[in-house]
Amino acid sequence: MIFENVSSLADILRVESLTDYPQIADVLIPAAEKVICDAVGTAWITANATDPTVVQLGCVLVATWFFKPEAFGELTPGANFMMTQLQARALESDDDE
């Protein structure tokens, strides 16, 4: 969902191809999407999947977990800040309805 339009994820991770690292597609991408959807709300994320902050947060999570596997599932302070921004925006949109 979030990564459908991300063509440069391999460049961000500095790998030749995502197919060379099956854990990216099989574990990291689904985990990042789940963390974001659970924190912000699946409906809001689905409606805003191309939002730059959503995409950037997804890439930050995947890159962090790829380069530092022992941090899998954790949020860095920067990722936490981005998540908080998305949660606030989702709450604002709920208030508008």
RATA-V118906 format. One record per pair of residues at least 12 apart in sequence whose ideal C-beta (glycine too) atoms are under 10 Angstrom apart, sorted by sequence separation. I is the first residue (numbers start at 1). J is the second residue. D is the distance in Angstrom with one decimal. If there is no record, write none. Layout:
# RATA-V118906
I:J:D
I:J:D
This chain:
# RATA-V118906
6:18:9.9
33:45:7.9
61:73:9.3
64:76:5.7
36:49:9.8
45:58:9.6
61:74:9.4
63:76:10.0
10:24:8.6
40:54:8.1
61:75:7.6
64:78:9.0
3:18:9.6
9:24:7.6
13:28:9.3
60:75:9.1
61:76:8.7
64:79:6.7
9:25:9.7
33:49:9.3
60:76:7.3
63:79:9.8
40:57:9.2
36:54:6.8
39:57:9.6
57:75:9.4
60:78:6.6
61:79:5.9
9:28:9.7
60:79:5.0
9:29:8.2
3:24:9.7
33:54:9.8
36:57:6.2
57:78:9.2
58:79:9.8
61:82:9.3
3:25:8.9
35:57:9.1
36:58:6.3
56:78:9.9
57:79:6.2
60:82:6.8
61:83:9.2
6:29:9.1
35:58:9.1
56:79:9.5
57:80:9.8
60:83:9.7
57:81:9.5
58:82:9.7
3:28:9.9
32:57:8.0
33:58:6.8
36:61:7.5
57:82:4.4
3:29:5.3
32:58:5.0
35:61:6.5
56:82:6.7
57:83:6.4
2:29:8.1
3:30:9.5
32:59:8.3
1:29:9.6
32:60:8.6
33:61:9.0
54:82:8.9
57:85:8.7
1:30:9.8
3:32:8.0
29:58:7.7
32:61:4.0
33:62:9.5
53:82:6.0
57:86:6.7
2:32:7.3
3:33:7.3
28:58:9.8
31:61:7.7
32:62:5.1
35:65:9.9
53:83:9.5
2:33:5.2
31:62:8.4
32:63:9.6
1:33:5.9
29:61:9.2
32:64:9.3
53:85:6.1
54:86:6.5
28:61:7.8
29:62:6.1
32:65:7.5
53:86:6.0
2:36:6.6
28:62:4.8
31:65:7.2
1:36:9.3
2:37:8.5
27:62:9.7
28:63:9.0
51:86:8.1
54:89:9.6
1:37:8.0
28:64:9.5
29:65:10.0
39:75:9.0
53:89:8.0
28:65:5.3
24:62:6.8
27:65:8.4
28:66:6.0
35:73:7.5
48:86:8.3
51:89:8.4
24:63:10.0
27:66:9.8
35:74:9.9
35:75:7.8
1:42:8.7
24:65:9.3
28:69:9.4
31:72:7.4
32:73:10.0
39:80:9.8
45:86:8.1
48:89:8.1
23:65:9.3
24:66:6.5
27:69:9.9
31:73:7.1
44:86:8.0
48:90:8.3
2:45:6.9
23:66:8.0
36:79:9.7
40:83:7.3
44:87:9.2
47:90:9.6
1:45:7.1
2:46:9.4
5:49:7.7
6:50:9.9
18:62:9.9
28:72:8.1
35:79:9.1
39:83:5.5
40:84:9.9
1:46:6.4
4:49:7.1
5:50:5.8
21:66:7.6
27:72:8.3
39:84:9.1
40:85:9.8
41:86:9.3
44:89:8.0
45:90:8.2
48:93:8.6
2:48:9.6
3:49:8.9
4:50:8.5
9:55:9.7
13:59:8.8
23:69:8.8
36:82:9.4
40:86:4.8
41:87:8.5
44:90:4.3
47:93:8.5
2:49:5.4
12:59:5.6
32:79:9.6
36:83:7.3
39:86:7.5
40:87:5.6
43:90:8.9
44:91:9.3
1:49:5.3
2:50:8.8
12:60:9.2
35:83:8.2
39:87:6.3
40:88:9.7
2:51:9.3
6:55:6.1
9:58:8.8
13:62:7.3
14:63:9.3
40:89:8.3
41:90:5.4
44:93:6.5
5:55:7.1
6:56:9.8
9:59:6.4
12:62:8.0
13:63:6.0
36:86:7.3
40:90:5.0
41:91:9.3
43:93:9.8
44:94:8.1
4:55:9.8
8:59:8.5
12:63:5.8
15:66:8.4
39:90:9.1
40:91:9.4
43:94:9.7
2:54:5.9
3:55:7.9
6:58:7.2
14:66:9.6
41:93:9.5
1:54:9.5
2:55:6.3
6:59:6.6
9:62:6.8
13:66:5.5
14:67:9.1
41:94:8.4
9:63:8.5
12:66:9.2
13:67:7.8
2:57:8.4
3:58:6.1
2:58:4.4
3:59:8.3
6:62:9.1
1:58:9.3
2:59:9.0
9:66:9.6
2:61:9.7
3:62:8.0
2:62:9.7
